[in-house]
Amino acid sequence: MSDADLQAWVERISLEFFGKPFRHKAVFNPRLRACGGRYSLVTHQIDISRKHYEIYGIEETEKIIKHELCHYHLHLEGKGYRHRDADFKELLARVGGTRYCRALPGGRRTLPYRWRVMCTGCGAEFYRKRRFDPSKYVCARCHHKLIILRLDSDRNS
């Protein structure tokens, strides 16, 4: 499916379920992975995850489109467009959109801890995935200096 096909699909869903035209741009965004779609408050553009479309198909993608159109129409009308707002929840239930999209297979990748940080004063320890400059920080408990040590790769699993 092309971006032009998606645009026509979003316009049709908007008229059919909301009774209002969609007058902005809808595109597939191949970088979206943690969410199924995104609505921009500034440009009013709707981005849809191409991966969700490819893996879960038309039915799941239509629910995502309805979700993003709820944000779109409520925002333009000056009503509560956030997830926590009653206007949003009510409209979403009425049009049959999904509150949460399905997770992509494989889940989110997390890096293992690679650094152990120790306080020279109280001996407190904590672990970090990314390196930082310990000379710019002090221990939150006793305000002494911190030292950073690299962990062995076999301890990270």
N, C-alpha and C positions, 0 to 999 in steps of 0.2 A: 504494500500500500504506500502510495506517495503522499507527500505533504498536501498536495492539492486534493487528493481523495479524503484525507483527514479533515481538511478545512470544510469540505462539503458535508462530511459526516457530522461534524460539530455544529454546523449551521442548521442541519436537518433536526438534530436532537434538540437544539435550542428552541426551534419553532414548535416541534411536536410536544415536548414535555414542559416547556416554560412559557410558551405562547409569546415569546419575544425573540427578535433577531439577534444573532451574534455578529457584531460589526467589526471585530478585530481579527487578529491572526492566530491560527492554531497550527503548531508544527510538532513533528516528532523530534525528541531530543535524545540522541543516543547515549548521552552522559548520565542521564537519570537512572539511578540504580536503587537508591534507598527509598524512593517514593515513586508512585505511579504517574503522578502529574504535578504540575506547578502552575499557579496563576500569578502573574506579575501585577502588583498594584499600580505600578507606574505606567507601563506600556499596555496593560490589559491583555497581554499575550498569554495564551495557554500552551504549555509544553506538555507533551505526553511521552512517557517512556516507551521507546521502541522495543526494548527487551520485554516489557510486560505484554505488549501486543503480540510479539513473536511467540512467547512461551504460553500465555494464558488465553489468547485469542480475543474474538470480538466481544463476547459477553462481558468479560472482566474489564476490557478497555472501555466499553460503553458505560459501565458503572463509574469508572475513573473520570470519564468525560463529564458525566452528570455531576460528580463531586466538584470538579473545577468550574463548571458552569454555575453551580450554586454560589461559589465565591464571586464569580464574575458579576452575575445579575444583582446579588445583594449589595456588593460593593458599589456598583453604579447607581443603585437606588438609595444609597446612604443608610442601609440597614445593617444589622449585625452579620458580618461576613466571616467572622473567625469561627474556628471549630467549637469553641465553648459557648457561642451565642445561641440563644433559643431560636432566633430566626433561621439560622443556618441548619440547626438540627431538624427543625420542622420541615423546611423546604427539601432537605436531603431525603427525609423519610417519604415525603409526598411524591417525589420524582423517581424514587427507587435507586438512588446512588449508594455507593459504598462509603462507609465511614473510614475504613482502613483498607489499603490495597494488600494483596497477597505478597508475601516476601519472595524474592527471587531465590531459586535454588543455589545452594552453596553458602548462603548467608554472607555476613560482613566479615572480612578478614581483619584480624587484629594481630598486631605485632607482639612478639614475646618481649618480656622485660629484658633489657640489655644492660642496665646500669643500676648499681646499688649506691644509694646516697647515705652517708653516715655523718652524724653530728660529732664534732670533736669534744664537746662539753658533756652532754648527757648520754651520748651513745645511741640516740634514736636512729632508726633505720627506715628507709622507704625505698621503693623501686620505681624506676622510670623506664619508659620505652625509648625516649629521645634524650640525647645528651644536652646538657646546658652548662653554662659557666657558673661554677659554684662560688666564685669570688664576688658575684653580684647579689648573693643571697645569704641569709643566716637562718639558723634553726628557729622555728616558730615557738618552741618550748623555752629554750634558754638563751637564745640570741648568740650562740657561738658559731664558729665557722663550720662549713660543710666540706666534706671530701667526697669525691665521686669515684667509684670503682667499677670497672667493666666486669660483667658476669661472664662465666664460661658458657658457651653455646649449648652444652649438654644439660645444663640446669634449667634451660628455658622451656622445655617441653612440659 
